[in-house]
Amino acid sequence: MDYFFLFFLSVILLFITSYISKKFKIYDFVDKKKIHKEKVSNIGGLALIPYVFLLFYFYDYNNEISLTLNIFLLVVIIGLVDDIKNINPQTKILALLIPIYIFTKEVVIVKTLGSYEFFDLNLGSLGFIFTILCIFLLTNAYNYIDGMDGLIASNIIISLTTLYLLIETRENILITFIIFLAVYFLFNTNLIKFLPKQFLGDSGSLAFGFILSSFLIIFTQTNTYIHPSIIIWTVAFVVYEFLSINIIRIKLSKNIFERDLNFIFNLYLKKYSTTKTLIFCNLIHLFFCSISFIVSFFEIYFFSLILFILIFFVYLYFRFKQTNIKI
């Protein structure tokens, strides 16, 4: 299918979701834990349902990708229910475990974390639960960072582009999602004024977190496109921030399910403009993604794992200092 068609299709679908939002008064309303100043349409993720159906019509995907896209639609629906009904976190967690379990059972599990010079990191019987935990945590991590205009779209675009460049046999499924996110970025940031501003909502942020998690597993476990120690850098920024914000909440004796404004982008928005904050966060993300190319080129897989852990502690130290927490 022509990628220009997918671009205009995304525009049309996001206009439709904006209309539906206004028609049925489905908005993300202002409160003290959010940074937007007026109510905004928050069901942009709904556009992904017809978008994926059309992808099925025009493309012939392999079994793993096809099953994953079907499960992806289930995640969109769960997120959409949350956007409309605002279900409690515990119920949402239980609901998300259903599609994650289906993926793990029917598509693929993480059997290995890679082969290294002196050993293999095979998971054996732990693979099933490890896969569920990985997808669940990364899916929620992307939901965490969906709090500033343009951030989740640009972040996932960078990750998907990095994956596309790393994979020897180029996957057009990655391009199709990059196109949708690029269009959504224009709606979300109001760069083009006549485009109605809207958010992905949980229907989009959870779904994209799930699909990216799934791609990482498929591309490392089924056809061994990428070594596991390489792909961890494509999600390093989100993983580091997710772990850091929860550690900070525990340190401050806060409920980890209760949203606050201690995210890195919220803290920088107090000092800088939205544009500067977005650029800064994406530069951090680009830096981490660039490490994946270095690891791939030099095949320094074990060093990559050690570096990933070390940089996390540096990142956590930096976040503690930002939040004025004593170490």
C-alpha positions, -999 to +999 in steps of 0.1 A: +000+000+000+012+035-007+025+052+024+009+085+013-025+068+015-018+057+051-008+093+059-041+107+046-060+078+061-046+086+095-056+123+091-092+113+083-095+088+111-081+113+137-106+139+124-134+113+129-123+105+165-122+142+173-158+145+160-169+115+180-153+129+212-171+162+208-204+145+198-204+123+229-185+147+252-156+124+258-127+145+271-096+145+293-106+172+318-083+195+337-072+186+372-042+194+395-023+162+384-024+172+347-006+200+329-031+209+301-052+239+308-085+230+290-105+199+282-091+179+253-104+150+232-088+118+245-099+090+223-073+093+195-064+057+200-099+047+187-086+055+152-062+026+155-091+001+152-101+009+115-064+016+108-053-019+117-083-035+099-072-018+067-036-029+073-050-065+074-068-059+041-038-045+022-009-065+038-002-102+042+015-105+076+031-136+090+014-155+118+032-138+147+025-103+134-012-111+125-019-126+159-002-097+177-022-071+158-054-089+168-044-088+204-033-052+200-070-043+191-081-059+223-057-036+242-071-006+223-106-016+235-095-020+271-079+014+270-110+029+254-132+016+282-108+033+307-109+066+287-147+066+288-154+050+322-122+059+341-119+024+356-097+020+387-061+009+383-065-025+398-093-034+374-073-021+345-043-042+355-065-074+356-080-065+322-045-059+306-033-092+318-058-109+295-043-098+261-008-101+276-015-137+286-029-145+251+002-131+234+025-151+257+004-183+252-003-180+215+025-160+199+059-163+216+077-162+249+111-149+259+132-181+260+166-164+260+182-131+269+210-138+244+242-158+239+274-143+252+311-152+250+312-175+280+275-183+287+239-183+274+212-165+293+184-190+288+152-186+309+138-221+308+106-225+328+108-188+339+103-176+303+065-175+305+062-154+336+092-132+325+074-125+292+042-115+310+060-092+334+081-075+306+051-067+285+029-056+314+056-033+328+066-018+295+030-013+285+024+007+317+057+025+313+044+041+281+012+050+297+033+068+324+051+091+299+019+101+281+016+133+300+031+160+277+022+170+242+042+152+215+063+131+239+049+096+235+045+100+197+080+112+191+095+087+216+079+057+199+087+071+164+124+071+174+122+036+189+104+022+158+128+039+134+158+025+154+143-010+152+136-006+115+173+004+108+186-025+130+165-052+114+182-067+083+150-077+066+130-044+068+095-048+084+069-025+068+047-030+098+070-006+116+067+021+089+029+019+091+029+027+128+055+054+124+032+071+098+002+070+121+022+084+150+037+112+129+002+123+119-010+120+155+020+142+166+006+170+144-028+167+160-014+164+195+010+194+193-012+217+172+017+224+149-009+228+122-036+250+137-066+237+118-060+201+131-081+196+163-060+189+193-064+155+208-048+129+230-043+092+223-058+084+257-052+050+273-066+034+242-035+046+224-007+048+250-014+013+264-018-001+229+015+013+216+033+002+247+019-033+241+027-034+204+063-021+209+069-047+237+055-074+214+078-063+185+108-064+207+100-100+217+092-111+182+123-096+167+146-112+193+129-146+198+113-158+166+136-149+138+166-136+158+167-103+139+183-085+168+203-096+198+184-089+231+212-068+245+208-044+215+171-038+217+170-028+254+184+006+244+154+014+222+133+015+254+159+026+279+145+061+285+110+049+292+122+020+314+146+042+334+119+068+339+092+042+348+115+026+374+128+059+387+093+075+392+081+044+411+112+043+433+107+080+440+071+074+450+081+047+473+108+069+488+082+096+494+058+071+509+033+077+480+009+052+464+026+040+432-007+039+414-015+076+422-003+099+394+018+129+404+039+156+387+074+142+395+081+130+359+112+143+343+092+163+317+070+179+344+101+191+363+117+205+331+084+222+321+088+243+353+120+258+339+117+255+301+091+257+273+072+227+260+094+227+229+127+227+248+115+201+272+104+178+243+137+183+225+156+176+257+137+143+265+141+131+229+178+139+229+182+116+259+162+090+241+182+094+209+214+090+229+203+057+244+191+045+210+224+054+194+241+030+218+222+001+202+240+008+169+274+008+186+266-025+204+253-040+171+284-029+151+310-040+177+290-070+190+298-060+226+267-078+240+278-085+276+292-050+280+258-037+268+240-054+297+265-041+323+263-006+308+225-006+308+225-013+346+252+012+354+235+040+334+202+033+352+218+040+386+233+072+371+199+082+358+183+074+392+208+095+410+201+123+386+163+120+392+168+119+430+187+152+428+160+166+406+133+157+431+154+169+461+155+134+476+184+126+499+204+096+488 
